[in-house]
């Protein structure tokens, strides 16, 4: 399965919140709304960082937090939306 498209056209980085938290909230919302499907592969950290206008470390930290919550899975530098437990 190829990388899913991630539309960040409505994302605006705020100065009053940590960037990684904003990125994590964006992905959590997109998954909850069904725009990102379980098992869907996400674009690379560098590409996402460029789209969001943040450093790749911020995206990595956001993904790590989402992985701790069971929302994303990461392996070998690839990140996916976690499958839904049946």
N, C-alpha and C positions, 0 to 999 in steps of 0.2 A: 504494500500500500504506500503510495507517495505521500509526501508532506502536504498537510492541509493548508489552505490559504488562511492567513490571519489578517483580517482587516482591522487596522488600527486608526482608521481615518477619523473616528470620533474620540479617540483617546487624547487627553490633554494632561501632560505631566504637571502636577502641582508642586509648589515649593514647600508646602507645609506638611507633607507626608513623605516618608522614605520611598524612594523610587521602587525598590523591590516589593514593597507592600502594595503599591499601586499596580504593578505588573501582575502580581499574584491575584489581586482582586479582579483584574480584567479577565484573566484566564478562568478563574473560578466562575465568574458570571457567564462567560461565553460557553462554558461546559454546561452549567445549570440551565441555560436557555436553549441548549441543543445545537448550538452553532459548531461545536467541536464534539465529534462522536467518540465514544469509547473505542480504544485501540488506534485512534488516529495519530499518526506521527506528526510531530511539530517541526517547524523549520529549525535550523541551527541557531545556536545562541547568538552568534555574530550577526546573522541576518535579522533576528528579532531585536537585538539591541539597537541596530541601525534604524529599524522601523519605529521603535519606541523612543528613540533619542536618548538612550541611557547606555551605560557601559555594560559589557557582556557579563561582568561580575554581578550586576544587579539582577539580570535575567536568571543567571545561575542560582543566585540566592533565592529568588522567587520560586523557581522550579524545585529547589531543595525543600523549601517550606511546604509546597504543595505535595511533594512526594511523601513527606512525613505525615501528612494528613490522608494519604491514600488517593489523592486526586490525580497525580501524574506518576508515571514510572519512568525510570531512566536506566539505560544500560549501554555501555560502550559509547557514551557521548550522544546517544539518541534518546529523545524524550517522546513519550506517548501519553495520551489520555488514558488513565487507568480503566481497565474493563469494569463493568458493573457486576458486582457479585449477585449471583442468582439466588 
